[in-house]
Amino acid sequence: MIKVLFFGPIAAAIGEREMKVAHQPGLTLGGLHSTLATQHPEAMCLATMMAVNGEHVRDISLALMDNSEVAFMAKFSGG
Amino acid sequence: MKDAVRIQTEDFSQDEEIAALKGSSKRMGGIGTFLGCARDFSEGRDVEEISFDAYGSMALSEMKKLRSDAIEKYSLLDARIVHRIGTVKGGDNIVFIAAGAEHRVAALEACRWMIDELKQRVPIWKKEITPQGDSWVTPHP
């Protein structure tokens, strides 16, 4: 399973902070984004940044390993 | 002694943070600090409270990397970063950054660099709570 995390405005738009997605061989970060975007288009259009296992990732072709933790994140506004 | 990089709900003491920074080296000739505070007015609206959300583990990890990067980039003797989460009111402290170096230029430039980088790299989001409703903040340049 892949654990997908949401925070701030994206969590508010989806109404959840976490969901589990079944892992499939060859699943990429971009593929997961696309799947979620069809289910939650208003939330996922805010997702301008991504992280896998707590590290920033910009390459949407990254293949996701089983048990990965993925976060789709809106632009940060801390400080 | 408190960790040099922290995320916490409670307020912090600038005096304690600066004392901890100074205590790390007697070669320190300059300390630059930045204090970010909650405003009670934004985008033409009164703001009653600001609520913070964070990807806690990643935010702390990124803040630690940020401190290490700043120490290396500006040859700092030490640096500290503290960010509050939870809910704060107008005038409350939000974030404190301190950079200590042998000379003032490095300390001041590093401090400015750290707050700018924090806003780009650290997964924290703020929501303004106003009489007209709540809204997530769009980052300012």
Backbone of each chain as ProteinMPNN parsed JSONL, in Angstrom:
{"seq_chain_A": "MIKVLFFGPIAAAIGEREMKVAHQPGLTLGGLHSTLATQHPEAMCLATMMAVNGEHVRDISLALMDNSEVAFMAKFSGG", "coords_chain_A": {"N_chain_A": [[0.842, -1.198, 0.0], [0.345, 2.281, -0.598], [0.905, 5.137, 1.279], [-0.809, 8.098, 1.328], [-0.493, 11.48, 1.948], [-2.12, 14.473, 3.031], [-2.186, 17.98, 3.51], [-2.976, 21.15, 5.07], [-4.463, 23.423, 2.794], [-5.085, 21.505, 0.846], [-5.803, 19.184, 2.255], [-8.039, 20.248, 3.492], [-9.704, 20.68, 1.289], [-10.083, 18.117, 0.309], [-11.05, 16.82, 2.516], [-9.896, 14.914, 3.997], [-6.943, 13.706, 5.639], [-5.284, 11.688, 5.091], [-4.84, 8.871, 2.978], [-5.052, 5.497, 1.754], [-3.556, 3.811, -0.914], [-3.654, 1.217, -3.224], [-0.686, -0.494, -4.056], [0.797, -0.778, -7.246], [2.8, -2.498, -9.583], [5.085, -0.448, -11.338], [3.744, 1.864, -10.887], [3.777, 5.326, -10.942], [4.813, 8.52, -9.578], [3.6, 10.609, -10.94], [1.513, 9.197, -12.125], [0.01, 8.449, -9.914], [-0.73, 10.975, -9.036], [-2.357, 11.763, -11.179], [-4.444, 9.905, -10.985], [-5.568, 10.608, -8.516], [-6.277, 13.183, -9.126], [-8.417, 12.899, -10.816], [-10.338, 12.102, -9.064], [-10.4, 14.088, -7.119], [-10.418, 16.844, -8.262], [-10.442, 19.654, -7.667], [-8.957, 19.862, -5.349], [-6.49, 18.665, -6.005], [-5.497, 20.31, -7.954], [-4.254, 22.231, -6.564], [-1.93, 21.137, -5.805], [1.215, 21.728, -5.958], [3.645, 20.89, -5.182], [5.584, 18.019, -4.296], [6.281, 15.186, -2.249], [8.214, 12.337, -1.413], [8.493, 9.864, 0.901], [9.214, 11.822, 2.743], [10.959, 13.506, 1.407], [11.628, 16.151, -0.876], [10.394, 15.876, -4.181], [10.707, 16.24, -7.641], [10.525, 14.937, -10.0], [8.148, 13.519, -11.821], [8.073, 11.093, -12.997], [9.048, 9.268, -11.298], [9.198, 6.037, -10.022], [7.065, 4.484, -7.732], [7.719, 2.823, -4.733], [6.447, -0.04, -2.971], [4.785, 0.594, 0.101], [5.55, 3.22, 0.286], [5.554, 6.646, 1.388], [3.694, 9.275, 0.409], [3.332, 12.702, -0.298], [1.183, 15.19, -1.419], [1.364, 18.527, -2.003], [0.309, 21.866, -1.322], [1.497, 25.158, -2.232], [3.884, 26.36, 0.056], [3.332, 28.22, 3.109], [4.5, 29.024, 5.452], [6.338, 30.65, 8.148]], "CA_chain_A": [[0.0, 0.0, 0.0], [1.008, 3.594, -0.577], [0.227, 6.084, 2.172], [-0.829, 9.431, 0.717], [-0.775, 12.483, 2.98], [-2.58, 15.796, 2.603], [-2.078, 18.983, 4.571], [-3.402, 22.512, 4.779], [-5.602, 23.64, 1.898], [-5.463, 20.28, 0.111], [-6.556, 18.36, 3.214], [-9.349, 20.877, 3.695], [-10.515, 20.492, 0.081], [-10.429, 16.69, 0.17], [-11.781, 16.381, 3.695], [-9.124, 13.832, 4.62], [-5.513, 13.994, 5.757], [-4.504, 10.51, 4.707], [-5.56, 7.766, 2.347], [-4.2, 4.381, 1.336], [-3.765, 3.448, -2.315], [-2.994, -0.063, -3.503], [0.522, -0.374, -4.889], [0.849, -1.591, -8.462], [4.118, -2.37, -10.228], [5.152, 0.577, -12.367], [3.018, 3.086, -10.5], [4.669, 6.478, -10.801], [4.287, 9.661, -8.824], [2.674, 11.303, -11.84], [0.322, 8.364, -12.295], [-0.793, 8.57, -8.693], [-1.318, 12.32, -9.073], [-3.444, 11.763, -12.167], [-5.571, 9.148, -10.432], [-6.215, 11.408, -7.47], [-6.831, 14.396, -9.742], [-9.741, 12.604, -11.371], [-11.267, 11.956, -7.933], [-10.445, 15.333, -6.344], [-9.759, 17.829, -9.134], [-10.262, 20.985, -7.056], [-7.876, 19.77, -4.361], [-5.211, 18.302, -6.599], [-4.949, 21.414, -8.753], [-3.429, 23.028, -5.648], [-0.717, 20.386, -5.463], [2.343, 22.193, -6.768], [4.868, 20.282, -4.669], [5.399, 16.62, -3.931], [7.351, 14.572, -1.456], [8.157, 10.887, -1.246], [9.221, 9.497, 2.117], [9.708, 13.011, 3.43], [11.945, 14.252, 0.614], [11.078, 16.813, -2.049], [10.588, 15.195, -5.464], [10.171, 17.0, -8.774], [10.431, 14.03, -11.147], [6.883, 12.79, -11.708], [8.233, 9.74, -13.539], [9.594, 8.418, -10.24], [8.408, 4.841, -9.705], [6.815, 4.41, -6.294], [7.888, 1.505, -4.113], [5.392, -0.372, -2.01], [4.942, 1.172, 1.445], [6.026, 4.603, 0.235], [4.71, 7.713, 1.936], [3.673, 10.338, -0.6], [2.565, 13.896, 0.077], [0.903, 16.193, -2.446], [1.341, 19.705, -1.137], [0.127, 23.212, -1.865], [2.637, 26.039, -1.976], [4.034, 26.564, 1.493], [3.072, 29.596, 3.57], [4.983, 29.185, 6.816], [7.194, 31.806, 8.416]], "C_chain_A": [[0.878, 1.249, 0.0], [0.197, 4.478, 0.369], [0.33, 7.478, 1.551], [-1.282, 10.428, 1.772], [-1.199, 13.804, 2.348], [-2.522, 16.741, 3.798], [-2.72, 20.296, 4.106], [-4.573, 22.575, 3.826], [-6.029, 22.396, 1.128], [-6.239, 19.336, 1.026], [-7.954, 18.929, 3.42], [-10.26, 20.619, 2.502], [-10.959, 19.037, -0.073], [-11.286, 16.21, 1.338], [-11.125, 15.202, 4.385], [-7.667, 14.248, 4.668], [-4.662, 12.824, 5.278], [-5.401, 9.537, 3.968], [-4.558, 6.697, 1.923], [-4.57, 4.029, -0.101], [-3.002, 2.151, -2.568], [-1.789, 0.159, -4.413], [0.406, -1.304, -6.093], [2.222, -1.415, -9.077], [4.083, -1.307, -11.334], [4.397, 1.852, -12.038], [4.016, 4.214, -10.284], [3.994, 7.565, -9.98], [3.264, 10.42, -9.669], [1.386, 10.525, -12.049], [-0.595, 8.452, -11.091], [-1.477, 9.934, -8.641], [-2.511, 12.351, -10.015], [-4.679, 11.04, -11.643], [-6.334, 9.981, -9.4], [-6.88, 12.655, -8.054], [-8.198, 14.135, -10.369], [-10.782, 12.509, -10.253], [-11.466, 13.283, -7.187], [-9.808, 16.466, -7.154], [-9.507, 19.186, -8.472], [-9.123, 20.981, -6.045], [-6.533, 19.578, -5.054], [-4.642, 19.392, -7.496], [-4.113, 22.357, -7.882], [-2.069, 22.397, -5.397], [0.423, 20.769, -6.392], [3.661, 21.575, -6.319], [4.569, 18.863, -4.212], [6.584, 16.144, -3.096], [7.118, 13.075, -1.404], [9.069, 10.533, -0.081], [9.919, 10.703, 2.75], [10.73, 13.822, 2.683], [11.25, 14.899, -0.574], [11.38, 15.994, -3.303], [9.958, 16.042, -6.558], [9.924, 16.116, -9.99], [9.172, 13.177, -11.028], [6.976, 11.389, -12.31], [8.792, 8.769, -12.5], [8.659, 7.243, -9.967], [8.277, 4.715, -8.19], [6.984, 2.976, -5.808], [6.702, 1.253, -3.182], [5.774, 0.191, -0.638], [5.549, 2.575, 1.437], [5.029, 5.521, 0.922], [4.803, 8.898, 0.983], [2.84, 11.503, -0.082], [2.412, 14.789, -1.147], [0.584, 17.491, -1.713], [1.107, 20.993, -1.916], [1.371, 24.044, -1.541], [2.687, 26.391, -0.497], [3.767, 28.029, 1.865], [3.471, 29.766, 5.026], [5.825, 30.446, 6.949], [6.415, 33.035, 8.778]], "O_chain_A": [[1.991, 1.258, 0.526], [-1.028, 4.558, 0.273], [1.426, 7.969, 1.286], [-2.32, 10.248, 2.409], [-0.711, 14.198, 1.288], [-2.773, 16.35, 4.938], [-2.967, 20.508, 2.919], [-5.567, 21.873, 4.01], [-7.204, 22.247, 0.793], [-7.235, 18.75, 0.603], [-8.931, 18.186, 3.513], [-11.452, 20.368, 2.675], [-12.07, 18.762, -0.527], [-12.128, 15.324, 1.189], [-11.723, 14.567, 5.254], [-7.208, 15.042, 3.846], [-3.454, 12.965, 5.084], [-6.58, 9.394, 4.292], [-3.369, 6.969, 1.758], [-5.747, 3.96, -0.455], [-1.845, 2.011, -2.172], [-1.858, 0.893, -5.399], [-0.021, -2.453, -5.977], [2.758, -0.306, -9.094], [3.166, -1.278, -12.155], [4.407, 2.807, -12.815], [4.98, 4.069, -9.534], [2.789, 7.537, -9.727], [2.208, 10.82, -9.18], [0.305, 11.105, -12.14], [-1.817, 8.521, -11.225], [-2.641, 10.044, -8.258], [-3.557, 12.907, -9.68], [-5.809, 11.494, -11.827], [-7.563, 10.049, -9.41], [-7.902, 13.123, -7.553], [-9.036, 15.033, -10.445], [-11.959, 12.8, -10.465], [-12.556, 13.567, -6.689], [-8.764, 16.989, -6.765], [-8.463, 19.798, -8.698], [-8.41, 21.974, -5.899], [-5.555, 20.251, -4.727], [-3.442, 19.404, -7.774], [-3.357, 23.18, -8.398], [-1.168, 23.032, -4.848], [0.576, 20.204, -7.476], [4.679, 21.718, -6.996], [3.454, 18.546, -3.797], [7.71, 16.627, -3.222], [5.981, 12.605, -1.358], [10.256, 10.858, -0.077], [11.052, 10.613, 3.224], [11.321, 14.74, 3.251], [10.392, 14.287, -1.209], [12.487, 15.482, -3.466], [8.825, 16.505, -6.426], [9.197, 16.502, -10.906], [9.125, 12.232, -10.24], [6.057, 10.585, -12.149], [8.987, 7.588, -12.789], [7.47, 7.434, -9.712], [9.262, 4.827, -7.46], [6.454, 2.038, -6.403], [6.057, 2.176, -2.684], [6.951, 0.248, -0.281], [6.009, 3.059, 2.471], [3.838, 5.224, 1.024], [5.882, 9.455, 0.781], [1.774, 11.307, 0.502], [3.39, 15.104, -1.825], [-0.344, 17.55, -0.907], [1.631, 21.184, -3.013], [2.181, 23.675, -0.691], [1.663, 26.682, 0.121], [3.949, 28.94, 1.058], [2.865, 30.551, 5.755], [6.0, 31.203, 5.994], [7.002, 34.087, 9.031]]}, "seq_chain_B": "MKDAVRIQTEDFSQDEEIAALKGSSKRMGGIGTFLGCARDFSEGRDVEEISFDAYGSMALSEMKKLRSDAIEKYSLLDARIVHRIGTVKGGDNIVFIAAGAEHRVAALEACRWMIDELKQRVPIWKKEITPQGDSWVTPHP", "coords_chain_B": {"N_chain_B": [[19.754, 21.783, 27.403], [17.772, 23.389, 24.907], [16.89, 22.054, 21.669], [18.511, 23.22, 18.675], [16.952, 23.512, 16.46], [13.555, 23.641, 16.134], [10.06, 22.714, 16.195], [7.14, 23.86, 17.536], [4.254, 24.203, 19.684], [4.061, 25.988, 21.773], [4.997, 29.324, 22.908], [8.162, 31.005, 22.324], [11.297, 32.088, 23.731], [13.073, 34.847, 22.813], [15.345, 35.836, 24.07], [16.359, 33.574, 25.386], [16.981, 31.974, 23.204], [18.923, 33.487, 21.881], [20.845, 33.608, 23.866], [21.549, 30.92, 24.001], [22.648, 30.621, 21.482], [24.842, 32.423, 21.596], [26.269, 31.16, 23.566], [27.46, 29.08, 22.296], [29.851, 29.729, 21.094], [32.72, 31.762, 21.642], [33.872, 33.2, 19.713], [32.079, 34.543, 18.291], [31.088, 37.38, 16.644], [28.993, 38.711, 15.606], [25.446, 38.701, 15.521], [22.655, 37.886, 13.722], [19.157, 38.341, 13.623], [15.796, 37.19, 13.015], [12.445, 37.838, 13.548], [9.341, 36.569, 13.112], [6.005, 37.62, 13.139], [2.515, 37.352, 14.041], [0.056, 38.988, 12.169], [-2.733, 41.18, 12.744], [-4.328, 41.996, 10.756], [-5.071, 41.62, 7.376], [-4.988, 41.593, 3.866], [-7.055, 43.45, 3.732], [-8.78, 42.679, 5.749], [-9.828, 42.073, 9.135], [-7.949, 39.96, 11.221], [-8.546, 37.31, 13.281], [-7.342, 35.041, 14.341], [-4.491, 32.949, 13.589], [-3.995, 29.883, 12.119], [-1.89, 27.07, 12.039], [-0.763, 24.469, 9.906], [1.199, 21.55, 9.441], [3.517, 19.391, 7.81], [4.823, 17.558, 9.829], [7.18, 15.842, 10.369], [8.686, 16.063, 8.017], [8.923, 18.825, 7.848], [10.498, 19.441, 10.079], [12.808, 18.039, 9.433], [13.556, 19.385, 7.071], [14.024, 21.936, 8.099], [16.237, 21.421, 9.703], [18.1, 20.694, 7.746], [18.203, 23.118, 6.429], [19.373, 24.78, 8.37], [21.911, 23.552, 8.541], [22.787, 23.927, 5.919], [22.914, 26.719, 5.841], [24.881, 27.246, 7.761], [27.092, 26.143, 6.502], [27.134, 27.562, 4.031], [27.466, 30.25, 4.766], [29.54, 30.204, 6.499], [28.901, 30.119, 9.247], [29.047, 30.303, 12.825], [27.108, 29.268, 14.425], [23.579, 28.496, 14.387], [20.06, 29.028, 14.791], [16.682, 27.891, 14.624], [13.307, 28.333, 15.153], [9.966, 27.395, 14.951], [6.571, 28.051, 15.345], [3.559, 26.1, 15.61], [0.057, 25.231, 15.448], [-2.357, 27.387, 16.917], [-2.311, 30.908, 16.739], [-2.544, 34.328, 17.921], [-3.083, 37.762, 16.836], [-0.109, 39.626, 16.898], [1.283, 37.711, 18.259], [4.241, 35.642, 18.509], [5.672, 33.904, 15.716], [7.811, 32.739, 14.205], [11.311, 32.29, 14.757], [14.547, 33.153, 13.921], [18.0, 32.828, 14.15], [21.297, 33.789, 13.47], [24.678, 33.257, 13.945], [27.867, 34.638, 13.57], [31.387, 35.273, 12.807], [31.552, 37.849, 11.92], [29.417, 40.714, 11.139], [28.23, 40.872, 8.555], [28.0, 38.306, 7.389], [26.325, 37.132, 9.294], [23.954, 38.649, 9.118], [23.248, 38.36, 6.396], [22.931, 35.583, 6.233], [20.793, 35.174, 7.928], [18.687, 36.471, 6.6], [18.677, 34.895, 4.296], [17.964, 32.397, 5.349], [15.275, 32.743, 6.281], [14.0, 33.326, 3.909], [14.486, 30.959, 2.455], [13.252, 29.121, 4.125], [10.569, 29.684, 3.731], [10.26, 28.703, 1.187], [10.977, 26.004, 1.309], [10.044, 24.583, 3.542], [7.483, 22.537, 4.694], [4.902, 23.989, 5.747], [1.785, 25.422, 6.48], [-0.375, 28.261, 6.583], [-3.433, 29.417, 7.954], [-5.756, 31.97, 7.86], [-8.016, 33.174, 10.207], [-10.922, 34.8, 10.114], [-13.534, 37.282, 10.728], [-15.101, 37.112, 8.497], [-14.777, 34.589, 7.615], [-12.693, 31.623, 7.092], [-9.45, 31.408, 5.576], [-6.946, 29.939, 3.573], [-3.572, 30.927, 3.399], [-2.087, 32.621, 0.709], [1.162, 32.433, -0.456], [3.43, 35.156, 0.184], [5.728, 37.115, -1.76]], "CA_chain_B": [[19.578, 22.887, 26.441], [16.797, 23.072, 23.857], [17.45, 21.82, 20.34], [18.7, 24.434, 17.879], [15.872, 23.561, 15.465], [12.36, 23.088, 16.789], [8.686, 23.086, 15.844], [6.451, 23.735, 18.818], [3.033, 24.99, 19.81], [4.223, 27.048, 22.77], [5.823, 30.475, 22.551], [9.596, 30.859, 22.585], [11.959, 33.273, 24.273], [14.198, 35.297, 21.99], [16.52, 35.96, 24.944], [16.926, 32.236, 25.606], [17.568, 31.484, 21.948], [20.164, 34.237, 21.63], [21.821, 33.165, 24.872], [22.037, 29.596, 23.589], [23.51, 30.837, 20.32], [26.083, 33.041, 22.066], [26.987, 30.189, 24.389], [28.1, 28.048, 21.484], [31.192, 30.14, 20.672], [33.143, 33.113, 22.024], [34.4, 33.873, 18.51], [30.944, 35.155, 17.615], [31.141, 38.841, 16.713], [27.734, 39.287, 15.113], [24.27, 37.821, 15.506], [21.497, 38.421, 12.991], [17.93, 37.632, 14.021], [14.521, 37.517, 12.371], [11.26, 37.414, 14.303], [8.095, 36.677, 12.349], [4.873, 37.779, 14.066], [1.178, 37.27, 13.458], [-0.616, 40.274, 11.964], [-4.174, 41.102, 13.014], [-5.009, 42.586, 9.605], [-4.455, 41.09, 6.16], [-5.839, 41.63, 2.665], [-8.231, 44.276, 4.0], [-9.691, 42.056, 6.718], [-9.321, 41.786, 10.476], [-7.604, 38.544, 11.418], [-8.711, 36.972, 14.699], [-6.326, 34.045, 14.686], [-3.834, 32.244, 12.483], [-3.829, 28.471, 12.443], [-0.828, 26.468, 11.222], [-0.703, 23.033, 9.686], [2.558, 21.199, 9.006], [3.966, 18.005, 7.62], [5.762, 17.727, 10.929], [8.477, 15.172, 10.266], [9.437, 16.64, 6.899], [9.222, 20.225, 8.167], [11.646, 19.472, 10.997], [13.969, 17.589, 8.669], [13.95, 20.467, 6.156], [14.597, 23.027, 8.897], [17.594, 21.003, 10.109], [18.953, 20.832, 6.549], [18.339, 24.558, 6.182], [20.378, 25.288, 9.316], [23.221, 23.037, 8.124], [23.154, 24.605, 4.667], [23.278, 28.11, 6.159], [26.174, 27.222, 8.46], [28.136, 25.897, 5.502], [27.154, 28.605, 2.992], [27.909, 31.547, 5.296], [30.572, 29.951, 7.525], [28.377, 30.539, 10.549], [29.487, 29.563, 14.011], [25.936, 28.523, 14.893], [22.298, 29.058, 13.937], [18.895, 28.436, 15.456], [15.399, 28.132, 13.948], [12.15, 27.846, 15.92], [8.697, 27.749, 14.288], [5.376, 27.603, 16.074], [2.376, 25.612, 14.898], [-1.135, 25.397, 16.275], [-3.111, 28.623, 16.663], [-1.76, 32.109, 17.383], [-3.343, 35.539, 17.758], [-2.345, 38.922, 16.353], [0.969, 40.061, 17.779], [2.04, 36.571, 18.79], [5.405, 35.183, 17.755], [5.495, 32.733, 14.843], [9.079, 32.092, 13.848], [12.514, 33.003, 15.165], [15.764, 32.661, 13.28], [19.193, 33.551, 14.586], [22.539, 33.347, 12.828], [25.858, 33.813, 14.602], [29.077, 34.529, 12.75], [32.474, 36.089, 13.336], [31.32, 39.25, 11.544], [27.996, 41.028, 10.978], [27.684, 40.689, 7.208], [27.594, 36.902, 7.234], [25.193, 36.863, 10.195], [22.737, 39.277, 8.579], [22.889, 37.74, 5.114], [22.471, 34.221, 6.502], [19.47, 35.253, 8.544], [17.758, 36.782, 5.505], [18.622, 33.716, 3.426], [17.24, 31.299, 6.022], [13.816, 32.932, 6.308], [13.532, 33.189, 2.522], [14.512, 29.534, 2.105], [12.229, 28.432, 4.935], [9.264, 29.863, 3.083], [10.238, 27.893, -0.032], [11.349, 24.595, 1.499], [9.515, 23.917, 4.738], [6.047, 22.306, 4.492], [4.016, 24.554, 6.763], [0.737, 26.238, 5.852], [-1.113, 29.059, 7.555], [-4.826, 29.758, 7.633], [-6.234, 33.132, 8.605], [-9.385, 33.041, 10.701], [-11.447, 36.168, 10.128], [-14.997, 37.315, 10.926], [-15.75, 36.773, 7.221], [-14.508, 33.184, 7.299], [-11.296, 31.182, 7.127], [-8.833, 31.256, 4.256], [-5.532, 29.553, 3.55], [-2.779, 32.073, 2.939], [-1.261, 32.52, -0.49], [2.49, 32.954, -0.06], [3.901, 36.467, -0.27], [7.113, 37.03, -2.234]], "C_chain_B": [[18.597, 22.456, 25.346], [17.506, 22.882, 22.514], [17.53, 23.136, 19.564], [17.611, 24.613, 16.833], [14.645, 22.894, 16.078], [11.087, 23.568, 16.105], [7.875, 22.857, 17.107], [5.193, 24.586, 18.833], [3.239, 26.172, 20.759], [5.12, 28.176, 22.26], [7.288, 30.174, 22.883], [10.132, 32.167, 23.144], [13.128, 33.637, 23.373], [15.474, 35.369, 22.83], [17.181, 34.597, 25.159], [17.598, 31.707, 24.352], [18.895, 32.18, 21.665], [21.244, 33.818, 22.626], [22.405, 31.805, 24.494], [22.986, 29.728, 22.414], [24.861, 31.385, 20.76], [26.938, 32.041, 22.837], [27.744, 29.154, 23.591], [29.521, 28.435, 21.058], [31.505, 31.559, 21.149], [33.84, 33.836, 20.872], [33.315, 34.656, 17.795], [30.984, 36.674, 17.785], [29.865, 39.494, 16.243], [26.629, 38.26, 15.128], [23.159, 38.547, 14.751], [20.269, 37.637, 13.4], [16.756, 38.082, 13.168], [13.408, 36.976, 13.253], [10.044, 37.64, 13.421], [6.92, 36.672, 13.323], [3.558, 37.669, 13.308], [0.58, 38.671, 13.344], [-2.11, 40.114, 12.241], [-4.99, 41.722, 11.881], [-4.304, 42.104, 8.348], [-5.453, 41.147, 5.021], [-7.148, 42.382, 2.94], [-9.199, 43.71, 5.024], [-9.017, 41.96, 8.089], [-9.045, 40.284, 10.575], [-7.67, 38.242, 12.917], [-7.621, 36.013, 15.17], [-5.661, 33.535, 13.416], [-3.583, 30.816, 12.95], [-2.795, 27.866, 11.488], [-1.014, 24.96, 11.103], [0.699, 22.734, 9.161], [2.665, 19.722, 8.742], [5.146, 17.884, 8.584], [7.13, 17.121, 10.733], [9.317, 15.767, 9.142], [9.829, 18.084, 7.201], [10.445, 20.31, 9.075], [12.92, 19.066, 10.269], [14.473, 18.701, 7.743], [14.566, 21.636, 6.925], [16.001, 22.683, 9.369], [18.57, 21.109, 8.938], [19.233, 22.3, 6.268], [19.402, 25.159, 7.098], [21.779, 24.833, 8.892], [23.699, 23.742, 6.861], [23.623, 26.032, 4.945], [24.633, 28.172, 6.844], [27.31, 27.028, 7.462], [28.277, 27.071, 4.534], [27.763, 29.916, 3.495], [28.998, 31.408, 6.357], [30.119, 30.447, 8.898], [29.024, 29.725, 11.661], [28.334, 28.755, 14.588], [24.686, 29.205, 14.329], [21.168, 28.331, 14.654], [17.632, 28.824, 14.688], [14.3, 27.523, 14.815], [10.887, 28.315, 15.218], [7.543, 27.206, 15.107], [4.333, 27.037, 15.11], [1.194, 25.713, 15.868], [-1.83, 26.694, 15.924], [-2.494, 29.779, 17.44], [-2.687, 33.285, 17.105], [-2.452, 36.69, 17.28], [-1.318, 39.379, 17.374], [1.79, 38.923, 18.341], [3.248, 36.255, 17.902], [5.052, 33.964, 16.906], [6.818, 32.0, 14.645], [10.236, 32.959, 14.322], [13.715, 32.325, 14.525], [16.926, 33.494, 13.791], [20.415, 32.927, 13.939], [23.708, 34.034, 13.515], [27.102, 33.564, 13.775], [30.184, 35.372, 13.372], [32.219, 37.564, 13.053], [29.866, 39.453, 11.12], [27.43, 40.692, 9.601], [27.193, 39.261, 7.008], [26.366, 36.599, 8.085], [23.896, 37.422, 9.611], [22.301, 38.618, 7.276], [22.35, 36.326, 5.323], [21.063, 34.217, 7.085], [18.412, 35.514, 7.474], [17.578, 35.551, 4.6], [17.799, 32.616, 4.063], [15.733, 31.524, 6.034], [13.259, 32.831, 4.885], [13.465, 31.723, 2.104], [13.452, 28.759, 2.87], [10.87, 28.516, 4.248], [9.133, 29.009, 1.82], [10.288, 26.393, 0.243], [10.614, 23.866, 2.604], [7.991, 23.784, 4.651], [5.188, 22.707, 5.699], [3.027, 25.451, 6.032], [-0.005, 27.022, 6.924], [-2.505, 29.414, 7.032], [-5.248, 30.931, 8.503], [-7.7, 32.942, 8.96], [-9.923, 34.446, 10.916], [-12.957, 36.133, 10.388], [-15.751, 36.933, 9.654], [-15.538, 35.309, 6.83], [-13.017, 32.884, 7.318], [-10.736, 31.127, 5.706], [-7.367, 30.885, 4.399], [-4.747, 30.664, 2.872], [-2.027, 31.719, 1.667], [0.083, 33.145, -0.165], [2.77, 34.327, -0.646], [5.333, 36.329, -0.763], [8.089, 37.509, -1.164]], "O_chain_B": [[18.598, 21.303, 24.917], [18.562, 23.46, 22.258], [16.725, 24.044, 19.77], [17.367, 25.726, 16.369], [14.692, 21.735, 16.487], [11.031, 24.653, 15.525], [7.92, 21.771, 17.685], [5.078, 25.562, 18.092], [2.652, 27.237, 20.563], [5.891, 28.005, 21.316], [7.604, 29.232, 23.61], [9.494, 33.214, 23.039], [14.055, 32.848, 23.188], [16.553, 35.009, 22.36], [18.405, 34.478, 25.119], [18.65, 31.071, 24.42], [19.867, 31.543, 21.261], [22.415, 33.69, 22.267], [23.603, 31.568, 24.647], [24.005, 29.039, 22.348], [25.904, 30.878, 20.35], [28.166, 32.071, 22.771], [28.577, 28.43, 24.135], [30.313, 27.563, 20.7], [30.658, 32.449, 21.069], [34.337, 34.95, 21.039], [33.583, 35.35, 16.814], [30.924, 37.193, 18.9], [29.662, 40.69, 16.451], [26.84, 37.094, 14.793], [22.778, 39.666, 15.094], [20.319, 36.412, 13.515], [16.726, 39.205, 12.665], [13.422, 35.812, 13.653], [9.751, 38.771, 13.03], [6.846, 35.83, 14.217], [3.501, 37.867, 12.094], [0.595, 39.442, 14.303], [-2.684, 39.051, 12.003], [-6.192, 41.946, 12.023], [-3.078, 42.169, 8.259], [-6.62, 40.795, 5.186], [-8.21, 42.001, 2.447], [-10.319, 44.203, 5.156], [-7.801, 41.791, 8.189], [-9.811, 39.46, 10.076], [-6.947, 38.838, 13.716], [-7.06, 36.166, 16.255], [-6.197, 33.671, 12.316], [-3.035, 30.578, 14.026], [-2.825, 28.12, 10.284], [-1.37, 24.276, 12.062], [1.313, 23.578, 8.508], [1.989, 18.907, 9.37], [6.302, 18.079, 8.208], [8.141, 17.801, 10.909], [10.524, 15.954, 9.297], [10.928, 18.52, 6.856], [11.322, 21.148, 8.867], [13.976, 19.668, 10.461], [15.679, 18.93, 7.645], [15.521, 22.255, 6.456], [16.865, 23.557, 9.429], [19.708, 21.549, 9.1], [20.35, 22.678, 5.914], [20.232, 25.954, 6.656], [22.718, 25.629, 8.883], [24.869, 24.108, 6.747], [24.602, 26.498, 4.362], [25.444, 29.049, 6.545], [28.357, 27.667, 7.564], [29.386, 27.522, 4.248], [28.478, 30.604, 2.766], [29.339, 32.378, 7.033], [30.871, 31.111, 9.612], [29.484, 28.604, 11.448], [28.543, 27.69, 15.17], [24.739, 30.341, 13.857], [21.305, 27.178, 15.064], [17.522, 29.935, 14.17], [14.355, 26.344, 15.166], [10.746, 29.501, 14.921], [7.544, 26.043, 15.512], [4.245, 27.447, 13.953], [1.336, 26.225, 16.978], [-1.888, 27.067, 14.753], [-2.193, 29.661, 18.628], [-3.504, 33.249, 16.184], [-1.225, 36.597, 17.317], [-1.616, 39.503, 18.562], [2.888, 39.147, 18.851], [3.264, 36.562, 16.71], [4.256, 33.114, 17.304], [6.923, 30.798, 14.889], [10.165, 34.188, 14.298], [13.876, 31.106, 14.579], [16.842, 34.72, 13.856], [20.55, 31.705, 13.868], [23.723, 35.258, 13.65], [27.366, 32.445, 13.336], [29.955, 36.097, 14.341], [32.613, 38.43, 13.835], [29.169, 38.496, 10.785], [26.278, 40.274, 9.491], [26.088, 39.043, 6.511], [25.465, 35.886, 7.642], [22.867, 36.747, 9.611], [21.115, 38.35, 7.079], [21.403, 35.922, 4.648], [20.249, 33.351, 6.764], [17.371, 34.859, 7.446], [16.463, 35.221, 4.197], [17.011, 31.964, 3.38], [14.977, 30.577, 5.815], [12.163, 32.307, 4.684], [12.498, 31.296, 1.473], [12.828, 27.848, 2.327], [10.122, 27.54, 4.194], [8.026, 28.637, 1.43], [9.71, 25.602, -0.502], [10.568, 22.636, 2.598], [7.285, 24.787, 4.547], [4.812, 21.883, 6.533], [3.387, 26.151, 5.085], [-0.237, 26.525, 8.026], [-2.709, 29.669, 5.845], [-5.115, 30.893, 9.726], [-8.517, 32.59, 8.11], [-9.45, 35.185, 11.779], [-13.583, 35.079, 10.28], [-16.897, 36.486, 9.715], [-16.069, 34.853, 5.817], [-12.19, 33.771, 7.531], [-11.46, 30.836, 4.754], [-6.645, 31.437, 5.229], [-5.203, 31.261, 1.898], [-1.413, 30.657, 1.564], [0.141, 34.264, 0.346], [2.414, 34.632, -1.784], [6.084, 35.506, -0.239], [9.299, 37.508, -1.388]]}, "name": "protein", "num_of_chains": 2, "seq": "MIKVLFFGPIAAAIGEREMKVAHQPGLTLGGLHSTLATQHPEAMCLATMMAVNGEHVRDISLALMDNSEVAFMAKFSGGMKDAVRIQTEDFSQDEEIAALKGSSKRMGGIGTFLGCARDFSEGRDVEEISFDAYGSMALSEMKKLRSDAIEKYSLLDARIVHRIGTVKGGDNIVFIAAGAEHRVAALEACRWMIDELKQRVPIWKKEITPQGDSWVTPHP"}
